[in-house]
């Protein structure tokens, strides 16, 4: 007897029903139902959240009225960018000024459907999700609009809430701005490393050029930065940056943004990344810092955010001439004074990989100074040195390139001075071969200014701003030595003396009361005495005894007060007879302003650096109003006095201690050398009618420069190097004899009553002999 389950009917029904499923299958179905329910509920919640959150989104005025923090920029008078100051280095450009190749490079890697979606790219999201699930390349799906929303309003935390707000803000932005406006904001706001915000600033920082001038290859390199500015920085990580650049170029080609020819050319283009210490194509670091300080005094913290453009008085050509001449003068001094030895010596591992790591670490502690490069010695022989530079290039030095450091290659050289494997040395290439050199310990300064307005034409405050930020032009108070004598001579012209006055060049001594210290027996620089001579000859030959007797005649107190007319501070130049030899303290800047008085006919002009300040909208908000020569309110000495001093200072160049300047082949040059006691400071202050220049050399911790070192040998060549450029297009100028001066017996004298002049007669007596 069959059971019910075995009946034909039961068998028939059973065959029509599905087969019972396994527990795992039933669990999967249940899970799917739950997930579907949750997803549906989530969508409802999301819709509700979006509906509730959208009206409460922040206003997007920050984007629609885009006002980014703009750095202060400093320019030369001929519109060359010198420096930028601000947390954000930025240069806002309008959409029309962004080159097409830069836009396409960005779109290719960041959002190629930018002009097709409404702020959120659903196709992009699906594509990214598929790749991420299937194990393909991990992809994000944030559009450019979403990135703008994130950069302006949201944190970087990875949360669902932030993503929802990002989407909502993207929609809102798209409703208020055009696509081009959104892209413009993005390309100006995005951070690209090296404190650069926006592609215009990045083009300048990484390639040293304007955005409009970049190539396809450069655009692709810059476009790779937004994803990870540190990881793809071509300065810090050139290899990774290049890999990403190549991928972007490929994307641009695949999308039809560039042709096959452009792609092929860009792939192999060798990019010149700026890695040097000079970022703006002109060595004006001391000037930039001076400008920053001056602007900060007026605008405080707004200095760094308001987008001020500061236009200085310098020009690129003259500034570069001053910089190169100063560096050349200092290095010439270094070559005369022997090799001091390597900057450091380390134990280099035998393993190449470990050695390379040690070299990289050590050379990072010895940064390059323009063309003076740090190098690690790999092998050293008396006739050959092999070394590696910080960039990995290996160099070989031989022959004349070893002459300067020959003492360090001797077998018996002291261990700390021996050039050996692991030694850090300095090398320089003259365009033909490498040579060993050394970083100088001595410092220098140079400043040049317009004699009629005081506008600074060039200024170099030291050998290298990155090694020593102390500005020796404005901050170094040094003894001027013989370069101060002209002011003592000028004072004597108002006390009845003339260039023809006879003065005895003979030994002299003083007790402590006359010098403000101890008894004093001054000497001439060369130790020789030539007896009675004219005052003119005394200045030409820089005779100390003549200058001292002149100050003794007019009085030290009068000499001190008189010198203050030229801008010198009385307290820094005490009223003792030592003032006749420049025993006080002055700065190179003061000397430039003082010598300009002789150059311009007797007017005090104050050196100034900033011509004008312009705000971000192009409005001039500050402008220089300098004191000028020709304004009688600025007259500090009589025109006749200035003329006679000029004639004597020209003789210093023609026949005296500054004859090296004759190489310029101009008869309209005047000036005075200065060498202080024990050759601690070396000066030259000189001028042509339009330009005054002052050069100084010395050690920060004062010490002897060398027994044979003088202002004429050290400072004057720096002045000449600058003037070769500065005077190139300035015609020779002969000074007319002013009213009240006559020429007789080979010299100049004051007339008793100058025609048309109310100025009192200053007197002249060629027969006076000061003993």
C-alpha positions as CSV (number, residue, x, y, z in Angstrom):
1,X,0.0,0.0,0.0
2,X,1.5,3.2,-1.0
3,X,1.8,6.3,1.2
4,X,0.3,9.6,0.1
5,X,3.6,10.9,-0.9
6,X,4.0,8.1,-3.3
7,X,0.6,8.6,-5.0
8,X,0.6,9.6,-8.7
9,X,-1.1,12.8,-7.9
10,X,1.4,13.8,-5.3
11,X,4.2,12.8,-7.7
12,X,2.6,14.9,-10.4
13,X,2.3,18.1,-8.2
14,X,5.8,17.5,-6.8
15,X,7.3,17.6,-10.3
16,X,5.7,21.0,-11.0
17,X,7.1,22.8,-7.9
18,X,10.7,24.3,-7.7
19,X,13.3,22.2,-6.0
20,X,13.9,23.1,-2.4
21,X,16.9,25.6,-2.1
22,X,19.8,25.3,0.2
23,X,20.1,27.3,3.3
24,X,22.9,29.5,1.8
25,X,20.8,30.3,-1.2
26,X,17.8,31.3,1.0
27,X,20.1,33.4,3.1
28,X,21.5,35.2,0.0
29,X,17.9,35.9,-1.2
30,X,17.0,37.3,2.2
31,X,20.1,39.4,2.3
32,X,19.4,40.8,-1.1
33,X,15.8,41.7,0.0
34,X,17.2,43.4,3.1
35,X,19.9,45.3,1.2
36,X,17.3,46.4,-1.4
37,X,15.1,47.6,1.3
38,X,17.9,49.4,3.0
39,X,19.0,50.9,-0.3
40,X,15.5,52.1,-1.1
41,X,15.2,53.5,2.4
42,X,18.6,55.1,2.0
43,X,17.5,56.7,-1.2
44,X,14.4,58.1,0.5
45,X,16.5,59.3,3.4
46,X,19.0,60.9,1.0
47,X,16.3,62.6,-1.0
48,X,14.8,63.9,2.3
49,X,18.3,65.0,3.5
50,X,19.0,66.7,0.2
51,X,15.7,68.4,0.3
52,X,16.2,69.6,3.8
53,X,20.0,70.4,3.5
54,X,20.0,72.3,0.2
55,X,18.3,75.5,1.4
56,X,20.8,75.5,4.4
57,X,23.9,75.4,2.2
58,X,26.4,78.2,2.7
59,X,26.2,81.2,0.4
60,X,28.7,80.9,-2.4
61,X,29.7,84.5,-2.5
62,X,33.3,83.4,-1.9
63,X,33.2,82.0,-5.4
64,X,30.8,84.3,-7.3
65,X,32.8,87.3,-5.9
66,X,36.1,85.6,-6.0
67,X,38.7,87.5,-4.0
68,X,41.7,85.3,-3.3
69,X,44.5,86.1,-1.0
70,X,47.0,87.8,-3.2
71,X,50.7,88.0,-2.3
72,X,52.7,91.2,-2.5
73,X,54.9,91.3,-5.6
74,X,58.0,93.4,-6.0
75,X,59.1,94.5,-9.5
76,X,62.0,96.4,-10.9
77,X,61.5,99.7,-12.6
78,X,61.5,97.9,-16.0
79,X,58.8,95.5,-14.8
80,X,60.8,92.4,-14.0
81,X,59.4,90.4,-11.1
82,X,61.9,90.4,-8.2
83,X,60.0,88.6,-5.4
84,X,56.7,87.5,-4.0
85,X,55.7,87.6,-0.3
86,X,52.7,85.9,1.2
87,X,51.6,82.5,2.4
88,X,50.0,81.9,-1.0
89,X,51.9,82.7,-4.1
90,X,49.3,83.5,-6.6
91,X,48.8,85.3,-9.8
92,X,45.1,85.5,-10.9
93,X,44.4,85.2,-14.6
94,X,41.1,85.5,-16.4
95,X,39.7,82.6,-18.4
96,X,40.6,84.2,-21.8
97,X,44.2,84.5,-20.7
98,X,44.6,80.8,-19.8
99,X,46.1,79.1,-22.8
100,X,44.0,76.4,-24.5
101,X,46.7,73.8,-24.0
102,X,46.7,74.4,-20.2
103,X,42.9,74.0,-20.0
104,X,43.0,70.8,-22.0
105,X,45.7,69.3,-19.9
106,X,43.7,69.9,-16.8
107,X,40.5,68.6,-18.3
108,X,42.2,65.5,-19.6
109,X,43.4,64.3,-16.2
110,X,40.8,65.9,-13.8
111,X,37.5,66.0,-15.6
112,X,37.2,65.2,-19.3
113,X,33.4,65.4,-19.2
114,X,33.4,68.8,-17.4
115,X,31.4,70.5,-20.1
116,X,28.8,67.7,-20.3
117,X,27.8,67.1,-16.7
118,X,25.9,69.3,-14.3
119,X,28.4,69.4,-11.5
120,X,28.3,65.6,-10.7
121,X,29.4,63.1,-13.3
122,X,27.2,60.0,-12.8
123,X,28.9,58.2,-15.7
124,X,32.3,59.0,-14.1
125,X,31.0,57.7,-10.8
126,X,29.8,54.4,-12.4
127,X,33.1,54.1,-14.3
128,X,35.2,54.7,-11.2
129,X,33.0,52.2,-9.1
130,X,33.3,49.5,-11.7
131,X,37.1,49.9,-11.9
132,X,37.4,49.9,-8.1
133,X,35.2,46.8,-7.7
134,X,36.8,44.8,-10.5
135,X,40.3,45.5,-9.3
136,X,41.2,48.0,-12.0
137,X,43.1,51.3,-11.3
138,X,41.7,53.0,-8.3
139,X,39.8,56.1,-9.5
140,X,38.1,59.0,-7.9
141,X,35.0,60.6,-9.4
142,X,35.1,64.2,-8.1
143,X,34.4,66.7,-10.8
144,X,36.2,70.0,-11.1
145,X,33.1,71.7,-9.7
146,X,33.1,69.3,-6.7
147,X,36.8,70.1,-6.1
148,X,35.9,73.9,-6.2
149,X,33.2,73.2,-3.6
150,X,35.6,71.2,-1.4
151,X,38.4,73.8,-1.6
152,X,36.2,76.7,-0.7
153,X,33.8,75.3,1.9
154,X,34.6,71.8,3.1
155,X,37.2,69.9,5.1
156,X,39.3,67.1,3.6
157,X,37.8,64.4,5.9
158,X,36.4,61.4,4.1
159,X,32.8,61.1,5.4
160,X,29.4,60.5,3.8
161,X,28.1,63.8,5.2
162,X,31.0,65.8,3.5
163,X,30.4,64.0,0.2
164,X,26.7,64.8,0.3
165,X,27.4,68.5,1.0
166,X,30.1,68.4,-1.8
167,X,27.5,67.2,-4.3
168,X,24.9,69.7,-3.2
169,X,27.4,72.6,-3.4
170,X,28.5,71.4,-6.8
171,X,24.9,71.7,-8.0
172,X,24.5,75.1,-6.5
173,X,27.8,76.4,-8.0
174,X,26.7,75.1,-11.4
175,X,23.4,77.1,-11.1
176,X,25.3,80.3,-10.3
177,X,28.4,80.3,-12.5
178,X,29.1,79.4,-16.1
179,X,31.4,76.5,-16.9
180,X,34.1,78.9,-17.9
181,X,33.8,80.8,-14.7
182,X,34.0,77.6,-12.7
183,X,37.1,76.5,-14.6
184,X,38.7,79.9,-14.1
185,X,38.2,79.8,-10.3
186,X,39.6,76.3,-10.2
187,X,42.7,77.1,-12.1
188,X,43.4,80.1,-10.0
189,X,42.6,78.6,-6.6
190,X,44.1,75.1,-6.7
191,X,47.2,74.4,-4.7
192,X,50.2,73.2,-6.8
193,X,53.1,72.9,-4.4
194,X,56.0,75.3,-3.6
195,X,53.4,77.7,-2.0
196,X,52.0,78.2,-5.5
197,X,48.2,78.6,-5.9
198,X,46.9,78.6,-9.4
199,X,48.6,77.6,-12.7
200,X,49.9,81.0,-13.5
201,X,52.0,81.2,-10.3
202,X,53.1,77.6,-10.8
203,X,54.3,78.3,-14.3
204,X,56.5,81.0,-13.0
205,X,57.8,79.0,-10.0
206,X,58.5,75.7,-11.8
207,X,59.5,77.0,-15.3
208,X,60.3,80.7,-14.8
209,X,57.8,81.8,-17.5
210,X,54.4,83.3,-17.9
211,X,51.5,80.9,-18.3
212,X,50.8,82.0,-21.9
213,X,54.3,80.8,-22.9
214,X,54.2,77.2,-21.7
215,X,54.6,74.2,-24.0
216,X,52.4,71.1,-24.2
217,X,54.9,69.1,-22.2
218,X,55.0,71.8,-19.5
219,X,51.3,72.1,-19.3
220,X,51.0,68.3,-18.8
221,X,53.6,68.5,-16.0
222,X,51.6,71.3,-14.2
223,X,48.3,69.4,-14.7
224,X,49.7,66.5,-12.8
225,X,50.1,68.6,-9.6
226,X,46.6,69.0,-8.2
227,X,46.2,65.3,-7.3
228,X,49.3,65.3,-5.0
229,X,51.4,68.5,-5.1
230,X,54.2,66.9,-3.0
231,X,54.3,63.5,-4.7
232,X,54.3,64.9,-8.3
233,X,56.4,68.0,-7.6
234,X,59.0,68.1,-10.4
235,X,61.5,69.8,-8.1
236,X,61.2,67.3,-5.2
237,X,60.2,64.2,-7.1
238,X,61.2,64.6,-10.8
239,X,60.8,60.9,-11.6
240,X,57.3,60.5,-10.3
241,X,56.3,63.9,-11.8
242,X,57.6,62.7,-15.2
243,X,55.6,59.4,-15.1
244,X,52.4,61.3,-14.4
245,X,53.2,63.9,-17.1
246,X,53.6,61.1,-19.7
247,X,50.3,59.6,-18.7
248,X,48.5,63.0,-19.0
249,X,50.1,63.5,-22.5
250,X,48.7,60.1,-23.5
251,X,45.3,61.1,-22.2
252,X,45.4,64.4,-24.1
253,X,46.2,62.5,-27.3
254,X,43.5,59.9,-26.7
255,X,40.9,62.6,-26.2
256,X,41.9,64.4,-29.3
257,X,43.2,67.4,-27.5
258,X,46.6,67.3,-29.2
259,X,47.8,65.9,-32.5
260,X,50.1,62.9,-33.0
261,X,52.9,65.3,-33.9
262,X,52.4,67.3,-30.7
263,X,52.2,64.2,-28.6
264,X,55.4,62.8,-30.1
265,X,57.3,66.1,-29.6
266,X,56.0,66.6,-26.0
267,X,56.9,63.1,-24.9
268,X,60.6,63.7,-25.5
269,X,60.8,67.4,-24.7
270,X,63.4,68.0,-22.0
271,X,61.9,70.3,-19.4
272,X,64.0,72.9,-17.6
273,X,62.8,72.9,-14.1
274,X,63.8,75.8,-11.9
275,X,65.8,74.5,-9.0
276,X,68.2,77.3,-8.4
277,X,68.1,79.7,-5.4
278,X,67.2,82.6,-7.7
279,X,63.5,82.2,-8.6
280,X,62.8,85.3,-10.5
281,X,65.6,85.8,-13.0
282,X,67.2,88.7,-11.2
283,X,69.5,88.8,-8.1
284,X,67.7,91.3,-6.0
285,X,67.1,89.5,-2.7
286,X,68.3,92.3,-0.4
287,X,66.1,94.8,-2.4
288,X,63.1,92.6,-2.1
289,X,63.5,92.3,1.7
290,X,63.9,96.1,2.0
291,X,60.8,96.6,0.0
292,X,58.9,94.1,2.1
293,X,59.9,95.9,5.3
294,X,58.9,99.3,4.0
295,X,55.5,98.2,2.8
296,X,54.8,96.3,6.0
297,X,55.4,99.5,8.0
298,X,52.4,101.0,6.2
299,X,50.0,98.1,5.4
300,X,50.9,95.6,8.2
301,X,49.3,92.1,7.6
302,X,47.5,93.3,4.5
303,X,50.9,93.4,2.9
304,X,50.7,89.6,2.3
305,X,47.0,89.3,1.2
306,X,46.0,92.4,-0.6
307,X,47.7,91.8,-3.9
308,X,50.0,94.8,-3.8
309,X,52.4,95.4,-6.6
310,X,55.5,97.3,-5.5
311,X,57.6,98.9,-8.2
312,X,61.1,99.7,-7.2
313,X,63.6,102.1,-8.7
314,X,66.2,99.5,-9.9
315,X,66.6,98.1,-13.4
316,X,67.5,94.5,-14.2
317,X,70.6,95.3,-16.3
318,X,72.2,97.6,-13.7
319,X,71.2,95.3,-10.8
320,X,72.8,92.3,-12.5
321,X,75.9,94.3,-13.3
322,X,76.3,95.3,-9.6
323,X,75.6,91.7,-8.4
324,X,78.1,90.1,-10.8
325,X,80.8,92.8,-10.2
326,X,80.6,92.4,-6.5
327,X,80.8,88.6,-6.7
328,X,83.7,88.9,-9.1
329,X,85.5,91.3,-6.8
330,X,85.1,89.2,-3.7
331,X,86.2,86.0,-5.5
332,X,89.3,87.8,-6.8
333,X,90.1,88.6,-3.2
334,X,89.6,85.0,-2.2
335,X,92.0,83.7,-4.8
336,X,94.7,86.0,-3.5
337,X,94.4,84.8,0.0
338,X,94.8,81.0,-0.1
339,X,92.8,77.9,0.3
340,X,91.3,77.2,3.7
341,X,90.4,73.6,3.1
342,X,87.2,71.6,2.6
343,X,84.0,72.7,4.2
344,X,83.5,69.2,5.7
345,X,84.9,65.7,5.5
346,X,82.8,62.6,6.0
347,X,83.5,58.9,5.8
348,X,82.0,57.6,2.5
349,X,80.7,54.0,2.6
350,X,82.1,51.6,0.0
351,X,78.6,50.5,-1.1
352,X,77.5,52.8,-3.9
353,X,73.9,53.0,-2.8
354,X,74.8,53.9,0.8
355,X,77.5,56.3,-0.5
356,X,74.9,58.1,-2.7
357,X,72.6,58.4,0.2
358,X,75.4,59.9,2.4
359,X,76.4,62.3,-0.4
360,X,72.9,63.5,-0.9
361,X,72.4,64.1,2.8
362,X,75.7,65.9,3.3
363,X,75.5,68.2,0.2
364,X,72.0,69.2,1.4
365,X,73.8,70.9,4.3
366,X,76.0,72.9,1.9
367,X,73.7,74.6,-0.6
368,X,75.0,76.1,-3.8
369,X,75.7,79.8,-4.1
370,X,74.7,80.7,-7.6
371,X,77.6,79.5,-9.8
372,X,79.7,78.3,-6.8
373,X,78.6,74.7,-6.4
374,X,79.1,72.3,-3.6
375,X,80.6,68.9,-4.6
376,X,81.6,65.7,-2.8
377,X,85.1,64.4,-3.6
378,X,85.0,60.8,-4.9
379,X,88.7,60.5,-5.7
380,X,91.6,62.9,-5.1
381,X,95.1,62.8,-6.7
382,X,97.7,65.7,-7.0
383,X,96.8,66.0,-10.7
384,X,93.1,65.0,-10.7
385,X,90.1,65.4,-8.5
386,X,86.8,63.6,-9.3
387,X,83.7,64.9,-7.5
388,X,79.9,64.7,-7.7
389,X,77.5,67.6,-7.6
390,X,74.2,67.8,-5.7
391,X,72.3,67.1,-8.9
392,X,74.2,63.8,-9.4
393,X,76.5,65.0,-12.2
394,X,80.1,64.0,-11.9
395,X,82.9,66.4,-12.6
396,X,86.6,66.2,-13.1
397,X,89.1,68.9,-12.1
398,X,92.6,69.0,-13.4
399,X,95.4,71.3,-14.7
400,X,94.9,75.0,-13.9
401,X,91.6,74.1,-12.1
402,X,93.6,72.7,-9.2
403,X,96.0,75.6,-8.8
404,X,94.0,77.4,-6.1
405,X,93.6,74.3,-3.9
406,X,97.1,72.8,-4.6
407,X,98.0,73.0,-0.9
408,X,95.1,70.8,0.0
409,X,96.3,68.1,-2.4
410,X,99.8,67.7,-0.9
411,X,100.5,64.5,1.0
412,X,101.6,66.5,4.0
413,X,98.5,68.7,4.1
414,X,96.9,68.8,7.6
415,X,94.0,66.3,7.8
416,X,91.4,69.1,8.2
417,X,92.7,70.8,5.0
418,X,93.3,67.8,2.9
419,X,91.2,67.2,-0.2
420,X,90.3,63.6,0.0
421,X,87.5,61.2,-0.6
422,X,84.5,62.4,1.4
423,X,85.5,66.0,1.4
424,X,83.0,68.7,0.6
425,X,84.6,71.3,-1.7
426,X,83.4,74.2,-3.9
427,X,83.7,74.2,-7.7
428,X,83.0,76.6,-10.5
429,X,82.9,76.3,-14.2
430,X,84.1,79.2,-16.4
431,X,82.4,77.8,-19.5
432,X,85.5,75.8,-20.4
433,X,86.7,73.8,-17.4
434,X,86.0,73.1,-13.7
435,X,88.1,74.7,-11.0
436,X,88.2,74.3,-7.2
437,X,87.3,77.5,-5.4
438,X,85.9,78.3,-1.9
439,X,83.0,80.2,-0.4
440,X,84.3,83.6,0.8
441,X,84.4,84.6,4.5
442,X,84.8,88.3,3.6
443,X,81.7,90.4,2.9
444,X,80.9,93.2,0.5
445,X,78.3,95.8,-0.4
446,X,77.4,98.0,-3.3
447,X,74.8,100.7,-3.9
448,X,74.2,103.1,-6.7
449,X,71.7,106.0,-6.9
450,X,70.5,108.7,-9.2
451,X,72.3,111.9,-8.1
452,X,69.3,114.2,-9.0
453,X,66.6,112.3,-7.2
454,X,68.2,109.7,-4.9
455,X,66.4,106.8,-6.7
456,X,68.4,103.6,-6.0
457,X,69.6,102.1,-9.3
458,X,71.3,99.0,-7.9
459,X,71.9,97.5,-4.5
460,X,73.7,94.4,-3.3
461,X,73.7,94.0,0.5
462,X,76.2,91.1,0.6
463,X,77.8,88.2,-1.2
464,X,74.8,85.9,-1.0
465,X,71.5,86.7,0.7
466,X,70.8,83.0,1.3
467,X,73.9,82.7,3.4
468,X,73.9,86.0,5.1
469,X,70.7,88.2,5.2
470,X,72.5,91.1,7.0
471,X,72.2,94.0,4.6
472,X,75.6,95.7,4.6
473,X,74.4,98.6,2.6
474,X,71.9,99.8,5.2
475,X,73.0,98.0,8.4
476,X,76.8,97.9,8.4
477,X,78.2,100.8,10.4
478,X,81.8,100.9,9.4
479,X,84.7,103.3,9.5
480,X,84.9,105.1,6.1
481,X,88.6,105.9,6.3
482,X,90.0,108.2,3.7
483,X,86.7,108.2,1.8
484,X,85.4,110.6,4.5
485,X,88.2,113.2,3.8
486,X,86.3,115.1,1.1
487,X,83.7,116.3,3.7
488,X,86.5,117.7,5.8
489,X,88.0,119.4,2.7
490,X,84.6,120.8,1.8
491,X,84.2,122.3,5.3
492,X,87.6,124.0,4.9
493,X,86.4,125.8,1.7
494,X,83.8,127.6,3.8
495,X,86.6,128.6,6.2
496,X,88.7,130.5,3.7
497,X,90.9,127.7,2.3
498,X,91.1,126.8,-1.4
499,X,92.4,123.9,-3.5
500,X,95.7,125.9,-3.8
501,X,96.2,126.4,-0.1
502,X,99.6,125.1,0.9
503,X,99.6,122.6,3.8
504,X,102.6,120.8,5.3
505,X,102.7,117.0,4.9
506,X,104.9,116.4,7.9
507,X,104.6,114.2,11.0
508,X,102.4,115.4,13.8
509,X,101.4,114.1,17.3
510,X,98.5,114.9,19.7
511,X,97.8,114.3,23.4
512,X,94.9,112.3,24.6
513,X,92.6,115.3,25.1
514,X,92.7,116.1,21.4
515,X,91.7,112.6,20.3
516,X,89.1,111.6,22.8
517,X,91.3,108.7,23.9
518,X,95.0,108.2,24.1
519,X,98.0,110.1,22.7
520,X,98.1,109.8,18.9
521,X,100.9,109.9,16.4
522,X,99.2,109.4,13.0
523,X,101.1,108.3,9.9
524,X,100.5,108.4,6.2
525,X,99.4,105.1,4.6
526,X,102.8,104.6,2.9
527,X,104.8,106.1,5.8
528,X,106.3,108.8,3.6
529,X,106.1,112.6,4.0
530,X,106.5,115.0,1.2
531,X,106.5,118.4,2.9
532,X,104.4,121.4,1.9
533,X,101.9,120.7,-0.9
534,X,98.6,122.1,-2.2
535,X,95.4,120.9,-0.6
536,X,94.4,119.6,-4.0
537,X,97.5,117.4,-4.2
538,X,96.9,116.3,-0.6
539,X,93.5,114.9,-1.5
540,X,94.8,113.4,-4.7
541,X,97.5,111.5,-2.8
542,X,95.2,110.9,0.2
543,X,97.8,112.3,2.6
544,X,96.6,111.8,6.2
545,X,98.7,114.6,7.6
546,X,97.0,117.1,5.2
547,X,93.5,116.1,6.2
548,X,94.4,116.2,9.9
549,X,95.8,119.7,9.6
550,X,92.8,120.9,7.7
551,X,90.4,119.7,10.5
552,X,92.7,121.2,13.1
553,X,92.4,124.5,11.3
554,X,88.6,124.5,10.9
555,X,87.9,122.8,14.3
556,X,86.8,119.3,15.0
557,X,83.4,120.5,16.3
558,X,82.8,122.5,13.1
559,X,83.9,119.5,10.9
560,X,81.4,117.3,12.7
561,X,78.5,119.7,12.3
562,X,79.4,120.4,8.7
563,X,79.4,116.7,7.9
564,X,75.9,116.4,9.2
565,X,74.7,118.4,6.2
566,X,75.6,115.4,4.1
567,X,73.4,113.1,6.2
568,X,76.0,111.8,8.6
569,X,75.0,111.3,12.2
570,X,77.0,113.5,14.6
571,X,76.9,110.9,17.4
572,X,78.4,108.3,15.1
573,X,81.2,110.7,14.1
574,X,82.6,112.2,17.3
575,X,84.2,115.7,17.2
576,X,87.9,114.7,17.5
577,X,90.8,115.1,15.1
578,X,90.5,111.4,14.3
579,X,87.4,112.3,12.3
580,X,89.8,113.7,9.6
581,X,90.8,110.1,8.8
582,X,87.2,108.7,8.9
583,X,87.4,107.2,12.3
584,X,83.6,107.5,12.8
585,X,80.9,105.2,11.5
586,X,78.8,105.4,8.4
587,X,76.8,103.1,6.1
588,X,77.3,102.6,2.4
589,X,73.8,104.1,1.9
590,X,74.8,107.2,3.7
591,X,77.9,107.6,1.7
592,X,76.0,107.3,-1.6
593,X,73.6,110.2,-0.5
594,X,76.6,112.2,0.7
595,X,78.7,111.9,-2.5
596,X,75.6,112.8,-4.6
597,X,75.9,116.3,-3.1
598,X,79.2,116.8,-4.8
599,X,77.8,115.3,-8.0
600,X,74.6,117.4,-8.3
601,X,75.9,120.8,-7.4
602,X,75.2,120.9,-3.7
603,X,71.8,119.4,-3.1
604,X,71.0,116.7,-0.5
605,X,68.9,113.9,-2.0
606,X,67.8,111.0,0.1
607,X,68.2,107.5,-1.5
608,X,64.8,105.8,-1.9
609,X,63.8,102.4,-3.3
610,X,60.0,102.3,-4.0
611,X,58.6,104.3,-6.9
612,X,55.0,103.4,-6.4
613,X,52.6,100.8,-4.9
614,X,49.6,99.6,-6.9
615,X,46.7,97.6,-5.5
616,X,45.2,94.5,-7.1
617,X,42.8,96.6,-9.2
618,X,45.7,98.6,-10.7
619,X,45.1,101.7,-8.6
620,X,48.2,103.6,-7.5
621,X,47.8,103.9,-3.7
622,X,51.3,105.3,-2.8
623,X,53.9,107.1,-4.9
624,X,57.3,108.5,-4.1
625,X,57.8,112.2,-3.8
626,X,61.6,112.5,-3.6
627,X,63.7,115.5,-2.7
628,X,65.3,116.6,-5.9
629,X,68.4,118.5,-6.9
630,X,67.6,121.9,-8.2
631,X,65.1,122.6,-5.4
632,X,66.9,125.3,-3.3
633,X,65.1,124.0,-0.2
634,X,67.4,120.9,-0.6
635,X,70.6,122.8,-0.9
636,X,73.2,122.0,1.8
637,X,76.4,123.4,0.4
638,X,77.3,126.3,-2.0
639,X,77.4,125.5,-5.7
640,X,80.9,126.8,-5.8
641,X,82.0,124.5,-3.0
642,X,80.5,121.5,-4.8
643,X,82.3,122.5,-8.0
644,X,85.7,122.9,-6.4
645,X,85.3,119.6,-4.6
646,X,84.3,117.9,-7.9
647,X,87.4,119.2,-9.5
648,X,89.6,117.8,-6.8
649,X,87.8,114.5,-6.7
650,X,88.3,114.2,-10.5
651,X,92.0,114.6,-9.9
652,X,91.9,111.6,-7.6
653,X,90.7,109.5,-10.6
654,X,93.1,111.2,-13.1
655,X,96.3,111.2,-11.0
656,X,95.6,109.7,-7.6
657,X,94.6,106.5,-5.8
658,X,91.7,105.8,-8.2
659,X,93.4,105.8,-11.6
660,X,92.1,102.3,-12.3
661,X,88.8,104.0,-13.1
662,X,90.5,105.4,-16.2
663,X,89.8,102.1,-17.9
664,X,86.3,103.5,-18.4
665,X,87.8,106.1,-20.7
666,X,85.7,109.0,-19.4
667,X,86.9,112.4,-18.1
668,X,83.8,113.0,-16.1
669,X,84.4,110.6,-13.2
670,X,85.2,111.6,-9.7
671,X,85.6,109.8,-6.4
672,X,87.7,108.8,-3.4
673,X,89.2,105.6,-2.2
674,X,89.2,104.7,1.5
675,X,91.3,102.3,3.5
676,X,90.9,102.2,7.3
677,X,93.6,101.7,9.9
678,X,95.1,98.2,9.7
679,X,93.3,97.7,6.3
680,X,90.1,96.6,8.1
681,X,87.6,98.3,5.7
682,X,88.1,99.1,2.0
683,X,86.0,101.7,0.2
684,X,85.4,103.5,-3.0
685,X,82.8,106.2,-3.4
686,X,82.6,107.8,-6.8
687,X,80.3,109.3,-9.3
688,X,79.5,110.6,-12.8
689,X,77.1,113.6,-12.8
690,X,74.1,111.3,-13.1
691,X,75.1,108.3,-11.0
692,X,76.8,107.9,-7.7
693,X,78.1,104.5,-6.5
694,X,79.7,103.2,-3.3
695,X,81.5,99.9,-2.9
696,X,82.8,98.4,0.4
697,X,84.6,95.2,1.4
698,X,85.4,93.9,4.9
699,X,84.8,91.1,7.4
700,X,81.7,91.1,9.6
701,X,84.0,90.5,12.5
702,X,86.5,93.2,11.7
703,X,90.0,92.0,10.9
704,X,92.9,92.8,8.6
705,X,92.1,92.4,4.9
706,X,95.8,92.0,4.1
707,X,98.7,94.4,4.2
708,X,98.6,95.3,0.6
709,X,94.8,95.5,0.3
710,X,93.3,98.9,-0.2
711,X,90.1,100.6,-1.3
712,X,91.7,101.2,-4.7
713,X,92.5,97.5,-5.1
714,X,89.4,95.9,-3.6
715,X,86.4,98.2,-3.8
716,X,87.2,100.3,-6.9
717,X,87.1,97.3,-9.3
718,X,83.5,96.5,-8.1
719,X,82.5,100.1,-8.8
720,X,84.1,100.0,-12.3
721,X,82.4,96.7,-13.1
722,X,79.0,98.3,-12.4
723,X,79.7,101.6,-14.1
724,X,80.7,99.8,-17.3
725,X,77.1,98.9,-17.7
726,X,75.4,101.9,-16.0
727,X,77.3,104.5,-18.1
728,X,77.1,102.8,-21.4
729,X,74.4,105.1,-22.9
730,X,75.1,108.2,-20.8
731,X,77.1,110.9,-22.7
732,X,80.2,112.5,-21.2
733,X,79.2,115.6,-19.3
734,X,81.4,118.5,-18.6
735,X,80.4,120.7,-15.7
736,X,80.1,124.4,-16.4
737,X,81.9,126.8,-14.1
738,X,79.4,128.3,-11.7
739,X,79.0,132.0,-11.1
740,X,81.4,133.2,-8.4
741,X,84.3,130.9,-9.5
742,X,87.3,131.9,-11.7
743,X,90.1,129.8,-13.1
744,X,93.6,131.3,-12.6
745,X,97.1,129.9,-12.2
746,X,96.0,126.4,-13.0
747,X,93.3,126.2,-10.3
748,X,89.9,127.6,-9.2
749,X,89.1,130.4,-6.8
750,X,86.1,132.2,-5.5
751,X,85.3,135.7,-6.7
752,X,84.8,138.3,-4.0
753,X,81.2,139.1,-5.0
754,X,79.7,136.5,-7.4
755,X,77.5,138.2,-10.0
756,X,73.8,137.8,-9.3
757,X,74.5,135.9,-6.1
758,X,73.4,136.7,-2.6
759,X,75.7,134.0,-1.2
760,X,78.5,135.4,1.0
761,X,82.1,135.2,-0.3
762,X,83.6,132.0,1.1
763,X,87.1,133.4,0.7
764,X,90.3,132.2,-0.9
765,X,93.9,132.6,0.0
766,X,96.4,130.5,-2.0
767,X,99.2,131.9,0.1
768,X,98.1,130.5,3.4
769,X,100.4,127.9,4.8
770,X,99.2,125.6,7.5
771,X,102.1,124.2,9.5
